[in-house]
Amino acid sequence: LDLIVNQRGFSPVHPPGRDGFSGFPFVTQLVGRGGETSTGGWFGSRAPTDDSPYFFQVVSPFAFEGLDPAQAIWLQDRGVNLQSSVTLRQTMVVVTCLAIVLFFAPFVSRALVGSTKRSLPVHWRGSLYFAAIGAGFMLIENVLIQRFVLYLGHPSYATTVILASLLLGMGVGSLNSGRLGVRGLARLGIAVPLLLAALLLLLPGLMSSTLGWKLAARIAVSVASLTPLGLCLGVFFPLGMMRFADGSRPWFWAINGVFGVVASVMSLALSMTIGFAMVGLLGAVCYAGAWLCVRGSERAA
């Protein structure tokens, strides 16, 4: 073991006391407890899986309270990518704060200029609706791209196929959304998050059973699986504009984009912590929330 360590340029961390090295407390705890240790929430001791394959990222972007300066220096000296977690956390804080400020800005503005109280509930529901579909779509899109990297064999293939399938389906769904109508969305819209949740739960089995197929066949399976999903998701934006957008179209476009940016950052951090499947289900919850906004507005109307 010592010979291999010296040849490869490694530094032994366990067991402590070898060649004068005293070890590092959390490493000793981690090994001694079979992978479970209390490190203040900053160290990811969970084994990497296909659902969360971040073997190279062991520092949580959500909590650094248990990480003292000596531990940070020790981690950086041994090649742990600590700075990426710091950067990701700072980005999450900045974009989230900006999104919150921008979300409430028009309500403050309307209160100052004395807008009618009757218009505020519609504006609230519309803002929540477009924030939900913006965040939900980006959560789903990022999860699907990460999922299909393994299935299609390369990030470029996954990005191209997923985006093309979803956007094609969403374009067709948007084009035909008038046939469903706002009332149809209020009645049947809950089927979309349920379909999404079912797809996320069935994807691992589908991928496992067809992973040995040729690339062209796997691409065909991907397109056939995701284009109908895109068709269902595509009806939300135009029907939302029909229901809520009276005089507020620029604002709803903006809020949709802002929360899409927030979700794109959060999806990466969340997938490191809770895995792709749970992040995808959060996207389904966002679409369920959007459906509730439409249903509530229809009842009010």
N, C-alpha and C positions, 0 to 999 in steps of 0.2 A: 504494500500500500504506500509506504513512504517513497519507494522508487517511482511509482506512477505519479504521485503528487509532485515530486521534484521535476520529473520529465515534462509534465503538462503545465507547470507553473501555477498549480492550485495552492490555496491557503486552507489548511485544515481548520474546521470550526467545531468538530465533534469527533471524539470525545475531548473535553477540555484538558489542558495540561500537557499536550504533546509539544515537545520542542520549545517549552517556555510559553506557549500560547495558552491563555487562560480561558479561551472559549467565549461565547457570547450567550448571555442568560436565556434569551428567547429561543435560540437554536437548541440548547439543551432541553428546554421545556417541550419544544415541538417534537423532538425525536423521542423523548421519554414518554410522552402522552399519546403517541400514535397519530400525530398530526393535529392535535387540538392544544391550543395554548391561549393564554390571556395576554394580549399585547396592546391593549388599549384600542383595539379595533382598526389599527392601521396596517397590520400585516395579514395578507391573504394566505392562509394555510391550507385552503381547500385544493384538492388535487385538480389539475386541469382536465376538462372533458370537452367533447364536441360542442356542448351547450355553452361553455365558457372556457375557451382554449387559451387563456392568457397566462401561460406558464412563465412568460418573461416579465410579467407585471405583478409583483407581489405586494405592492404598497397601495392601499386603498385611496382613491381620490376624494373620499368623503370624510376621512378622519385621520388627522395627524396628531391628535392630542397626546397619544402615548409614545410619540417618537421624540426623544430628546436629541440635542445636537450631536452628542457622541455617537448615538445609533445612526443618525443621518450620515455622518462622515464615514462610519464603518461600512454602511451600505453602498455609498458612492464609490469608496475605494475598491469594492468587490464587484463593480459593474452593475449594480442594481439600478434600474432606470427610475430614479427618484424624481428627477427634474420633470419628467413627462407627467407624473401624477400632480406635481405642483402646478404645472402649466394648465393641465386639464381642469383642476379645481378652480384656478383663477378665472379661466374662461367661463366656466359654469356660473360663477358668482357674477361676473360682469354682464353676461347676456341675460341672465335671469332678472337681475336688477333693472336692466334697461327694458326688458319685456314688461315687468310689473309697472314701471313708470309710464310706459307708452299705453298700457292697457287702461290705466285709470285717468290718463290725461284728458280724453274727450268728455268724461263724466264731470270732471272738475270744470272744464270749459263750458259745458252746457249749463251747469249750475250757476256759473258766473253770469252768463248771458240771459239766464232766466228761461230756459227751455221748458216746455210744458211737461208736467209730471207724467202725462199719458205716454209720451214718446220714450221715456227712460226705460220702462220694462222691456220694450221691444229692442232697444239698443243694447241693453244688458244681455238679453238672450242671444241676440245676433253676435255680439262680441264673444260670448262664451262658445257659441256654435262654431265660429270660424277659427277661434283659438284651438278648440278641440280637434277639428278635422286637420288643421295644420300640424299640430303636434302628433296626432295619431298617425297620419300618413308617413311622417318622417321616422317615427319609431318603427313602423312596420317595414318601410323600405330598407332601412339600415339593417334590421334583423334579417330580412330575407337575403340581402346581399351577402351578409356574413355567413348565413346558413348554406348558401349555394356555392360559396367558394370551395368548400370541400367536395361538393357533389359534382361541380363542373371542372374542378381541377386548377383554376387560376382566377385571381381577383378580376382580371379584365373580362373574362368570359362571364363571370357572375354579374358584374356591374352592367355589362351590355345587355345580357339576356333579361335580367330582372327589370331594369329600367324600360327596355323596349316593350316587354310584356305588359307591365303595369300601365305605362303611358298609352299604349295601343288600346287596352281595355278601358282606361279612363276616358279616352277620347270618344270611343263608341258609346260609353255610358252617358257622357255629357251630351252627346248629339241626340240621344234618345230619351233624355231625362224628362222631357215634356210629356211623354206618354205616361210616365208614372205620376207626375204632378206632386205638389206639396202635400196634398191630403194622402196620396198613396205612400209617400215617404213617412208621414206620421203614423200610418197604419202598419207598414211592412218594414220600416227601416231597422227595427231591432234584429231582423234576420241577417243583416250585414255583419255586425260584430260577432254574432253566433257562428256564421260561416267562417269568419276570420279565425276565431278560436279553434274551430274544428280543423281547419287547414293546418294551423300551427301544431296541433296535437298529432295529426296524421302524417305530417311531412317526414319525421325521422324514419317511420316505417316504410314510406314510399321510397325515400332515398336509399335505404338499406337494401331494399328488394331490387332496385334497378341500378345500383352503383356500378355493376360490372358491364353495363351496356356501353355501346360505343358513344362517343361524344355527341354525334348528331342526334341519336335517340334520346340521350339525356337532355339535350337542349329542347327537343320536341316535348318531352315530359314536363319540363319547366314551363314552357310557353303554355301548354294545355292546362297546367295547374294554376297559373297566375293571371292569365288574361281574363278569365271569368271574374276573378277577385277584383281586378282593376275595373271591370265593367260595373260592378256593384259600388265600388268606392267612387266612381266617377260621377254618380248622380248627386252626391252630396253638395258639391260646390255650386253648380248652377241653380239647384233648387233652393239652396240657402240664399243665394242672391235674389231669387224670386220672392222668397218669404220675408227677408229682413232688410233688403238693401235700399229701401226708399231714401234717397239722398245721402246714403252712407257707403256707397260702393268703394270709394278710395280707402276709407277707414277699414272696411272688412278685408279688402285685399292686403292692406298693410299688416293687420293683426294676424292674418293667416300666415304671412311670410315670417313675421317675427317669431311666432311660436314654433314654426317649422325649424328655424335656426336654433332655438333653445332645445328642441327635442333632438336635433341632430347631435348636439354636444352631449346632452343627458343620456342618449341611448348608448353611447360608448362607455360612459362611466357606469351606468346601470348594468350593462351586460357584463362588465368585469365583476360586479358585486352579486347580482342575482341570476345572471344567465340570459341567453337569447330568448328562451321560451317565455320567461316572465315579462321581459320587455315587450315582446310581441303581444302578450295578453294585456299589458298596459295600453298598447295602441288600440286594441279592441275595446277596452273600457272607455277610451277617448271617443270612439265612434258611438258607443252606447250613450255617452253623455250628450253628444251632438243630437242624437235621435230624441233624447228627452227634451232638449231645447225646442225642437220642432213640434213635438207632441204637446208640450206645455203651451207654446204659442198658439197652436190650433185650438186648444181648449179655451184659452183666453179670448181668442177671436170669436 
